[in-house]
Amino acid sequence: MKLTATTYLERINEIEDMVNEGKLPAQMGILAASLTNHRPDPNPEPDSEKLSSADIRDRLALVCDLTLNEIAEVMTALGYRVYVDPISGAEWAVRENAG
C-alpha cells in the first residue's frame, strides 16, 4: 500500500478513505482507526511497549477478522517497525501518543 499523506493522522485518514472507496477491505480501516492514539516508536527499548500481529488481531477479534498480512501492510504503511525480541520474537514497536 502506497500512501501519499505526510503526517501520521493523515495516513490513517488516507487508509480510511481507501476503504470507503472500496480499494481496501473494511478491517484494514478498522485497524488504522484503532491506532489513532498510538505512534510508531523509532527507538524502542527492550522494555518499551510492543505488540505482535497476533496481539493486534486478538484485540480487534470482536469487531473484525484481520489476517496477519493485512496487519503487516497497515502497520508498515503507517511507519511502524518490527522489533525482534530474543524471547518474544518479532513485534511492532508502539508508543502511546503523548498528546
C-alpha positions in Angstrom: 0.0 0.0 0.0 1.4 3.4 -1.0 0.3 6.4 1.0 0.9 10.0 -0.1 0.0 11.7 3.2 2.9 13.0 5.3 1.5 13.1 8.9 0.5 10.1 10.9 -3.1 11.1 11.3 -3.4 12.0 7.6 -2.1 8.5 6.7 -4.8 6.9 8.9 -7.4 9.1 7.2 -6.0 8.1 3.8 -6.4 4.4 4.7 -10.0 5.0 5.8 -10.6 6.9 2.5 -9.3 3.9 0.6 -11.7 1.7 2.5 -14.6 4.0 1.7 -13.6 3.9 -2.0 -13.6 0.1 -2.0 -9.8 -0.1 -2.5 -9.1 -1.8 0.8 -11.1 -4.2 3.0 -13.1 -2.6 5.9 -11.0 -4.4 8.5 -7.9 -2.5 7.4 -9.7 0.8 8.1 -10.8 -0.5 11.5 -7.2 -1.4 12.3 -5.9 2.0 11.2 -8.6 3.8 13.2 -7.7 1.8 16.3 -4.2 3.1 16.1 -5.2 6.8 16.4 -3.8 7.1 19.9 -0.6 5.2 19.2 2.6 6.2 17.3 5.5 4.2 15.8 8.4 4.0 18.3 11.5 4.8 16.3 13.9 3.8 19.1 12.3 1.0 21.1 14.0 -0.1 24.3 13.8 -3.7 25.5 11.0 -2.7 28.0 9.1 -0.5 25.5 5.5 -1.4 24.5 5.5 -3.9 21.7 2.6 -5.8 20.1 2.8 -8.9 17.9 0.5 -9.1 14.9 -1.4 -11.8 16.8 -1.9 -9.5 19.7 -3.4 -6.8 17.4 -5.6 -9.4 15.7 -6.8 -10.6 19.1 -7.6 -7.1 20.3 -9.8 -6.5 17.3 -11.3 -10.0 17.0 -14.7 -9.0 18.4 -15.2 -6.4 15.6 -13.4 -7.8 12.6 -11.3 -10.6 11.1 -7.8 -9.5 10.3 -5.1 -11.6 8.6 -1.5 -11.2 9.8 -0.6 -9.9 6.3 -3.3 -7.2 6.5 -1.9 -6.1 9.8 1.6 -6.1 8.5 0.5 -4.0 5.5 -1.3 -1.4 7.6 1.4 -1.2 10.2 4.2 -0.8 7.6 2.2 1.9 5.8 1.8 3.8 9.0 5.6 3.7 9.7 5.8 1.0 12.3 8.9 -1.0 12.5 9.4 -4.6 13.6 11.5 -5.1 16.8 12.9 -8.6 17.2 12.9 -9.6 20.9 15.2 -12.5 21.6 12.4 -14.1 23.8 9.1 -12.9 22.3 10.2 -12.8 18.6 9.0 -10.2 16.1 6.8 -7.5 17.5 5.7 -4.0 16.4 7.3 -1.2 18.4 4.5 1.2 19.5 4.1 4.0 21.9 1.1 5.9 23.3 0.6 9.3 21.8 1.8 11.9 24.2 -1.0 14.3 23.2 
